[in-house]
């Protein structure tokens, strides 16, 4: 117990140091009129803070806040990839912005689509993010025109003696997010994937419609 407490305290010190350094870089960039660098550091700081502050795995936030993190991530990647990355976000109904979902349950899937779907291809990558409500379910779709992959390999069961192949390991965030959604809401919900080699991937994320009961 004492060792765990020390590790917890140490984990609080490390992010504090990191944010102080990022703040220093951000301040220097702004003072020297490097506006792009300032905005990039600011966006990165907010994304890191969101991840570090997720102390409770069932914590919920409004969709509009999750979309803020998605936009921050895509802003950084757009600067990196420039014209190679094109994306659009379509929200079917304004009411969706005020619905609650588990924190950082869509952003990691967008990240996965960029890193594993669009980064490897030659030419322009297209990413579409959609959200709509059907049958009292909030549905997100993340579609990319990447190389596609073997879906069964991604969801191979992990064990202490079998960490799976490189493909499943590299998408561990996707697997963890799927498991987290199912633990919170049940097996009816979670991540469902259609992928075809050399044609792209469509990831569907299903949540129940939730306008309240925000976890702290």
N, C-alpha and C positions, 0 to 999 in steps of 0.2 A: 504493500500500500504506500509506504514511504517513497519507494522507487518510482511508482506511478505518479505520485504527487510532484516529485522533482522533475520528471519528464514533462508533466503538464506545465509547470512553471517555466521550464526552459523553452517550451513551445510558444509561450507568450512573449518571451524575450526576443526570439529570432524574428518574428514578424514585425515587432516594434522597431528593431534595427533596420530591417528591410524598408519599411515605410519611411523612416527618417532619411535614408539614402535616396529613395525615389523622390521625396519632397525636395531634397537639396538639388537633385538633377533638374526637377521641374522648375524650381525657382530660378536657377541659373539660365535655363533655356528661355524662360519668359523675360528675364532681365536683358537677355541678348537678342530678343526678338526672334527666337527660333520657335515660332508658334506651333509648327507641326510636331516638333519634338516635345514641346510642352503638353500638347493635347494627347500625344501617344503615351507619355508617362502617366498623365492623369487618368487615362482610360485603363491602362494596365494596373495602376494602383487600386482603382475601384473594383476591377475584376478579381484581383488577389484578395482584397478585403472581403468581398462577397463570399469567396470560397473559404477563407479562414474563419469567418464569423458564422459559418453553418455548424454550430455546435450540436444542434438537434436534427437528426436525420429526417424527422417528420415535420420540420418547420415549413410553413406555407407562406407564400407571398402572392400578391396580385400578378396577373398575367402581364400587366403593363410594366411591372418592375423586372420580371423575367425578360421581357422584350428589350428593356434598357440594357441588360447585360449582354444579350444577343447582339444588339447594335454596337456596343462597345467592342465586342470581339470582332465583328465583321469590319468595323472601322479600321482596326489594327491590321487585319488581314488584307483589306483593300489597299492600304498603303504599301504593304509588302508585295502583293501580287499585281497591283495596278490593274491594267486592262484584262489580265488573265482571269480575274474573278468578277463575275456579274451576279447580283442577287436581287431578289425582290421579296417583300413581306406583305402578305395579304391577310387581313383580318376581316372576316365576313360580317361580323356584327359588333357594333361599338360596345355592347354589354360584356363582351368577352374580356375586355381590358380590366374589368373589376372582378372577374372570377379568380378564385384561389387555386394554386397548384403547388406541389412541393418545390421548394427553392432549388434552383439549378437542376431542373429535371428536363428542360428542353435545350438549354445552352450547350451541354456536353454533346448532344446529338448533332447540333449544328457544327460544333467543333470537329466532331468525327467526320462529318460530311466534307468539310473543307480539307482536313488533313489526309484522309484516306480516299476521298472521292475526287476532289478537284486538284490537289497538289501534284499527284503523279501524272496527270494527263498532259499531253502536248496540245496546245491550242487553248481556246477559251472555255472556262468552266462556268456553268450556270447553276445557280442554287435558288430554289424556290421554297419559301416557308409559308404555309397556310394554316389558318386556324378557323374552325367552324364548329357549330353545335348540331348534333343529330341524335335523336332518341335519348335525350337527356344526358348525352356524353359530350365532353369537350374534346375535340380531335385536332391534333397538330399533324401536319404532313411536312416532311423535309425531303425534297427531291433534288438529286444531283445527276449530272451527266457524266459521272466518273466511270472507272473501269468495271465496277461491280465486284461482287465477291460471293463466296460460298457461305450462305446464311447459317447453315447447320454447324459449320466450324466455329462461328462466333459464339454460339450458345452452347458449346461443349461444356459439360460439367467439370468444374475445377476441383481438385483435391490436393492435399499436401504433397502427394507423391506424383501428381500429374498436373502440370501447369498448362497443358495444352500446347498447341503449336504457336508460331509467331503471330499468325493472323488473329487467333482468338485473344492472345495476350495483348496485342496492340490495341484491341477494342474493348479492353476491360472496363473502361468507363461506361460504355454502352450497356454491357452486361450488368454492372452494378446499379445503374440507373433503372433498368428494367426490373431488377429484383426489388429495389427500394419502392417503386410504384406499386408492385404487386403486394408487398408486405403492408403498405398503408391502406390500399383500397381493395385488394383481392385479385384473384387470377383473371378476372374478366378484363382488367385494365393492364396497361403496360405498353411495351414496344412490340410492334409487328413489322416485319421487314419483307419487302419484295426487292430482289436484286438479280440482275442479269448481266453476265459477262459482256463487257464492251458496250453496254447500253445504259447503265446507270443504276441508281438505287432509289427506292422510295421507302422512307421510314414513317410509320404511323404511330403516334403516341396517343393513347386514350386515357382520359381522366373522367371521373364523374363531375357533373356541373356542381360547383361549390361557390356560394356567394359569401360564406362566412366561416365561423369556427376556426379562425386563424390560430395556429399553434405558435407559441412564443419561441 
